[in-house]
Amino acid sequence: MNLDSLFYIPEKSWYELQSWATIAYEEDKNEISGLMTAIPQEDGRYKLSDVEILKQENTGSNTTLDGDAVSEYKMKYAMKYKNKDMKFVWWHSHHTMDAFWSGTDLKEIDAWENDSFSLALVINLKEEYKFRVSVWKAGGLEINQHYDIPLSIERSAKTKVTDKMKTLYEELCDSPTAIVHSGYNWNRGAQMGINYNNRMLNTKEREERINLESAYSQTIEKLDVLNDAFMDSSLNLRQYKKELKKINKVLKDKSLPFKITIPSDNKHDIIQSLMTTMSDEMLEFEDEMVRSKCQESYTWGGWYGGYQ
């Protein structure tokens, strides 16, 4: 049996995932995450099921599971199935964004490294997905290979958000703790505490924030790929600059507040520079505060309140 046909998910479990993603987006415009089991079947395939959300902190661009809750879930289903070949699947949603592996996602996948392989799934509200098998070791050899493969899904059911799911969402899903700043309100001429990060954002502002987070993350990831390709000579200098200009055109068309600084040096000097330059350092921002917020979001996975 080849890898592409090794994993499947029943319709009920697939639409449970969609329901959780729907709740998180409709209630808070947030991502959401959880775990599933992958149990070997008699036909040799792995069945994905036992969808659960756990205690977690969520933002519009990141989701973090509680470590103790993860341990409890793994123990619960290890006791239930008593199957040494079973695996756990880390899943999360990207609501209205594309289904892709962000920098934060890749760090989480690395955290699941083990003595064989691990599984990860990202979905969005359009029922798009990416399913990844990460092979870490095989026959005692260090492999470290990642494969994005099809996941067989039966789709005759429909997304259904239940009252029980809404209750669990309220109990288990939190936003990161807000940071309270104090300062002087010059307009009113009075000293007062201002909770910047707890300020309510209207729907339009939240959408703009999420779109900016997504655009920044995807731009960094595309730059990482292009820089690697240029440095290993998969792209020549002309092709490299052409691809950078394409990204800048997209950023301009979407009226995003940053663009790529396209290097003007020769190939040797550019490669030397890239060896000590992070991709985010290639971005030029209209506002340094926005740069700071984007970097904070990408590094820590949350805006903690949005624009100030």
C-alpha positions as CSV (number, residue, x, y, z in Angstrom):
1,M,0.0,0.0,0.0
2,N,1.4,3.4,-1.0
3,L,1.6,6.4,1.4
4,D,-1.1,8.3,-0.5
5,S,-3.8,5.7,0.4
6,L,-2.7,4.9,3.9
7,F,-4.9,7.3,5.9
8,Y,-8.6,8.0,6.0
9,I,-11.1,9.9,8.1
10,P,-14.8,9.1,8.5
11,E,-17.3,11.8,7.5
12,K,-18.5,12.2,11.1
13,S,-15.0,13.1,12.3
14,W,-14.3,15.4,9.3
15,Y,-17.4,17.4,10.0
16,E,-16.6,17.6,13.7
17,L,-13.4,19.3,12.7
18,Q,-15.3,21.7,10.5
19,S,-17.8,22.4,13.3
20,W,-15.1,23.3,15.7
21,A,-13.5,25.6,13.1
22,T,-16.8,27.3,12.5
23,I,-17.4,27.9,16.3
24,A,-14.0,29.5,16.8
25,Y,-14.4,31.8,13.8
26,E,-18.0,32.8,14.4
27,E,-17.4,33.4,18.1
28,D,-14.0,35.1,18.2
29,K,-12.5,35.1,14.6
30,N,-9.9,32.7,16.1
31,E,-8.1,29.5,15.1
32,I,-8.7,26.4,17.1
33,S,-6.8,23.2,17.6
34,G,-7.0,19.7,19.2
35,L,-6.0,16.1,18.8
36,M,-7.2,13.0,17.0
37,T,-6.2,9.4,17.1
38,A,-4.8,7.4,14.1
39,I,-5.6,3.7,14.7
40,P,-4.3,0.9,12.4
41,Q,-7.1,-1.1,10.9
42,E,-7.2,-4.7,9.6
43,D,-6.8,-3.6,6.0
44,G,-3.5,-1.9,6.9
45,R,-4.8,1.7,6.7
46,Y,-5.0,4.2,9.6
47,K,-8.4,5.5,10.7
48,L,-8.4,9.1,12.0
49,S,-11.1,9.7,14.7
50,D,-11.7,10.7,18.3
51,V,-11.7,14.4,17.5
52,E,-11.4,16.5,20.6
53,I,-10.5,20.1,21.5
54,L,-8.4,20.6,24.7
55,K,-7.7,23.5,27.0
56,Q,-5.9,26.1,24.8
57,E,-5.1,29.7,24.1
58,N,-6.1,31.1,20.7
59,T,-5.7,34.1,18.5
60,G,-6.6,34.9,14.9
61,S,-3.3,33.5,13.7
62,N,-2.2,30.9,16.3
63,T,-3.4,28.3,18.7
64,T,-1.5,26.7,21.6
65,L,-2.6,23.6,23.4
66,D,-2.1,23.1,27.2
67,G,0.7,20.6,27.8
68,D,-1.1,18.8,30.7
69,A,-4.3,18.5,28.6
70,V,-2.3,16.9,25.7
71,S,-0.8,14.3,28.1
72,E,-4.2,13.5,29.5
73,Y,-5.6,13.0,26.0
74,K,-2.7,10.7,25.0
75,M,-3.1,8.6,28.2
76,K,-6.8,8.3,27.8
77,Y,-6.7,6.9,24.3
78,A,-3.6,4.8,24.9
79,M,-5.5,3.1,27.7
80,K,-8.6,2.7,25.4
81,Y,-6.9,1.2,22.4
82,K,-3.8,-0.5,23.9
83,N,-2.2,-0.5,20.5
84,K,1.5,0.2,20.3
85,D,1.2,1.2,16.7
86,M,-1.4,3.9,17.2
87,K,-0.5,7.6,16.5
88,F,-1.9,11.0,17.5
89,V,-2.8,13.7,15.1
90,W,-2.3,17.4,15.9
91,W,-5.0,19.3,14.0
92,H,-5.8,23.0,13.8
93,S,-7.9,25.4,11.7
94,H,-7.0,28.4,9.5
95,H,-10.6,29.7,9.3
96,T,-10.8,31.9,6.2
97,M,-7.1,31.7,5.4
98,D,-5.5,29.2,3.0
99,A,-4.6,25.8,4.3
100,F,-0.8,26.0,4.6
101,W,2.0,25.4,7.1
102,S,3.0,28.6,8.8
103,G,6.3,29.1,10.6
104,T,4.6,28.5,13.9
105,D,3.0,25.3,12.5
106,L,6.3,23.9,11.4
107,K,7.7,24.5,14.9
108,E,4.8,22.6,16.4
109,I,5.3,19.7,13.9
110,D,9.0,19.5,15.0
111,A,7.9,19.3,18.6
112,W,6.1,16.0,17.8
113,E,9.4,14.3,16.7
114,N,9.5,10.7,17.9
115,D,11.1,7.3,17.0
116,S,9.0,6.7,13.9
117,F,6.5,9.2,12.4
118,S,4.0,11.9,13.4
119,L,0.9,13.3,11.8
120,A,-0.5,16.9,11.4
121,L,-3.6,18.3,9.8
122,V,-4.6,21.9,9.0
123,I,-8.1,22.7,7.7
124,N,-10.0,25.8,6.7
125,L,-13.7,26.7,6.4
126,K,-13.7,26.0,2.7
127,E,-12.9,22.4,3.6
128,E,-9.4,22.7,2.1
129,Y,-6.7,21.0,4.0
130,K,-3.1,19.9,4.2
131,F,-2.2,16.5,5.8
132,R,1.4,15.9,6.7
133,V,3.3,12.7,7.6
134,S,6.6,13.5,9.1
135,V,9.0,10.6,9.1
136,W,11.7,11.0,11.8
137,K,13.3,7.6,12.1
138,A,13.0,4.3,10.2
139,G,15.0,1.1,11.0
140,G,17.2,3.1,13.4
141,L,18.1,5.6,10.7
142,E,17.6,9.4,11.0
143,I,15.2,10.3,8.2
144,N,13.5,13.7,8.9
145,Q,11.4,13.8,5.8
146,H,7.9,15.4,5.5
147,Y,5.2,14.4,3.1
148,D,2.0,16.3,2.4
149,I,-0.4,13.6,1.1
150,P,-4.1,13.1,0.4
151,L,-6.4,12.2,3.2
152,S,-9.4,10.1,2.1
153,I,-12.6,11.9,3.3
154,E,-16.3,10.9,2.9
155,R,-18.3,14.0,2.6
156,S,-22.0,13.1,2.6
157,A,-22.7,14.6,6.1
158,K,-22.8,18.3,6.9
159,T,-21.2,20.6,9.4
160,K,-23.3,20.8,12.6
161,V,-22.6,23.0,15.6
162,T,-24.2,21.6,18.7
163,D,-25.0,23.3,22.0
164,K,-22.6,20.9,23.7
165,M,-19.8,22.0,21.4
166,K,-20.5,25.6,22.1
167,T,-20.3,24.9,25.9
168,L,-17.0,23.1,25.6
169,Y,-15.6,25.9,23.4
170,E,-16.4,28.4,26.1
171,E,-14.9,26.2,28.8
172,L,-11.6,25.3,27.0
173,C,-10.7,28.1,24.6
174,D,-9.2,31.3,25.9
175,S,-7.4,34.3,24.4
176,P,-3.9,35.2,25.8
177,T,-3.9,37.2,28.9
178,A,-4.1,40.9,28.1
179,I,-1.2,43.2,29.2
180,V,-2.4,46.4,31.0
181,H,-0.4,49.6,30.4
182,S,-0.8,52.8,32.3
183,G,-0.2,56.2,30.8
184,Y,-1.3,59.9,30.6
185,N,-4.4,60.8,28.6
186,W,-3.4,64.2,27.2
187,N,-6.8,64.7,25.6
188,R,-8.5,64.6,28.9
189,G,-5.6,65.9,30.9
190,A,-5.9,63.2,33.6
191,Q,-3.7,60.3,34.7
192,M,-5.5,57.0,34.1
193,G,-4.8,53.3,33.3
194,I,-5.4,52.3,29.7
195,N,-5.9,48.7,28.8
196,Y,-4.7,48.9,25.2
197,N,-4.6,45.2,24.5
198,N,-8.2,44.5,25.7
199,R,-9.7,47.1,23.4
200,M,-12.6,45.6,21.4
201,L,-12.1,45.5,17.7
202,N,-15.0,45.7,15.3
203,T,-15.4,43.0,12.7
204,K,-13.7,45.0,9.9
205,E,-10.6,45.7,12.1
206,R,-10.4,42.0,13.2
207,E,-10.6,40.9,9.5
208,E,-7.8,43.4,8.6
209,R,-5.7,42.2,11.4
210,I,-6.1,38.6,10.5
211,N,-5.4,39.3,6.8
212,L,-2.2,41.2,7.6
213,E,-1.0,38.5,9.9
214,S,-1.6,35.9,7.2
215,A,0.1,38.0,4.5
216,Y,3.1,38.7,6.6
217,S,3.5,35.0,7.5
218,Q,3.1,33.8,3.9
219,T,5.5,36.5,2.6
220,I,8.2,35.4,5.0
221,E,7.7,31.7,4.1
222,K,7.9,32.5,0.3
223,L,11.0,34.6,0.9
224,D,12.6,31.6,2.8
225,V,11.9,29.3,-0.2
226,L,13.2,31.8,-2.8
227,N,16.3,32.7,-0.8
228,D,17.2,29.0,-0.3
229,A,16.6,28.4,-4.0
230,F,18.8,31.3,-5.0
231,M,21.6,30.2,-2.6
232,D,21.6,26.6,-3.9
233,S,21.5,27.9,-7.6
234,S,18.0,26.5,-8.3
235,L,17.2,30.1,-9.3
236,N,19.6,32.4,-11.1
237,L,19.9,36.1,-10.3
238,R,17.4,37.2,-12.9
239,Q,14.8,34.6,-11.9
240,Y,15.3,35.4,-8.2
241,K,14.6,39.2,-8.7
242,K,11.7,38.4,-11.0
243,E,10.1,36.3,-8.3
244,L,10.6,39.0,-5.7
245,K,9.0,41.6,-8.0
246,K,6.0,39.3,-8.4
247,I,5.5,39.2,-4.6
248,N,5.8,43.0,-4.4
249,K,3.1,43.4,-7.0
250,V,0.8,41.2,-5.0
251,L,1.6,43.1,-1.8
252,K,0.9,46.4,-3.6
253,D,-2.3,45.2,-5.2
254,K,-3.6,44.2,-1.8
255,S,-2.5,47.6,-0.3
256,L,-0.4,45.9,2.4
257,P,1.9,48.2,4.5
258,F,5.2,46.5,3.5
259,K,7.2,45.4,0.5
260,I,10.4,43.5,-0.2
261,T,13.6,45.4,-0.6
262,I,15.1,43.9,-3.8
263,P,18.9,43.6,-3.6
264,S,20.9,45.4,-6.3
265,D,24.3,43.7,-5.6
266,N,25.9,41.0,-7.7
267,K,25.1,37.3,-7.0
268,H,28.2,36.7,-4.8
269,D,27.4,39.7,-2.6
270,I,23.7,38.9,-2.3
271,I,24.5,35.3,-1.2
272,Q,27.0,36.6,1.3
273,S,24.3,38.9,2.7
274,L,21.6,36.2,2.8
275,M,23.9,34.0,4.9
276,T,23.5,36.5,7.7
277,T,20.1,38.0,7.0
278,M,16.7,36.8,8.1
279,S,13.9,37.0,5.6
280,D,11.9,39.5,7.7
281,E,14.8,41.9,7.5
282,M,14.3,42.1,3.8
283,L,10.9,43.8,4.3
284,E,10.4,47.6,4.2
285,F,7.5,48.9,6.3
286,E,5.6,52.1,6.1
287,D,5.3,52.2,9.8
288,E,7.8,50.6,12.2
289,M,5.1,50.0,14.8
290,V,3.3,47.8,12.3
291,R,6.6,45.9,11.7
292,S,7.0,45.3,15.4
293,K,3.4,43.9,15.6
294,C,4.0,41.7,12.6
295,Q,7.2,40.3,14.0
296,E,5.5,39.7,17.4
297,S,2.7,37.9,15.8
298,Y,5.0,35.7,13.7
299,T,7.3,34.9,16.6
300,W,4.8,34.3,19.3
301,G,1.6,33.6,17.3
302,G,-0.6,36.4,18.6
303,W,-1.3,40.1,18.4
304,Y,-2.4,40.5,22.0
305,G,-5.0,43.1,21.1
306,G,-4.2,44.4,17.6
307,Y,-3.2,47.9,16.6
308,Q,-2.5,50.6,19.2
